[in-house]
Amino acid sequence: MTPERRRQIEQLYVAAINLNEEERSALLAQAGPDVRQRVEAMLRQSFVAESSSPESLAKRIGADMDKWRALVAESGGSAKP
């Protein structure tokens, strides 16, 4: 891989990582197929690593608990264990 190709991939990855799915797709559509495939693979690896981190799991559990409490409160019950 040439230094220029590596730089393109890194720049596109950095630009895409914090975009929502629609914006990310539009950005990646502008890249050549090889660069796009490499960036998509990097993004998948990044999202898998992020989604399985202890912090991410704790956030998801907290969000689920918040939803549960809201549902219980709406039904007139108590959300305390």
Number of C-alpha atoms within 10 A of each C-alpha: 5 7 8 9 12 13 11 15 21 16 12 20 21 12 13 20 16 10 12 9 11 8 12 17 14 11 15 19 11 10 15 9 11 11 19 20 14 16 23 20 13 16 16 12 12 12 12 11 11 13 14 11 10 10 11 13 13 12 12 13 12 12 12 12 13 13 12 13 16 15 14 14 13 11 9 9 11 12 14 7 3
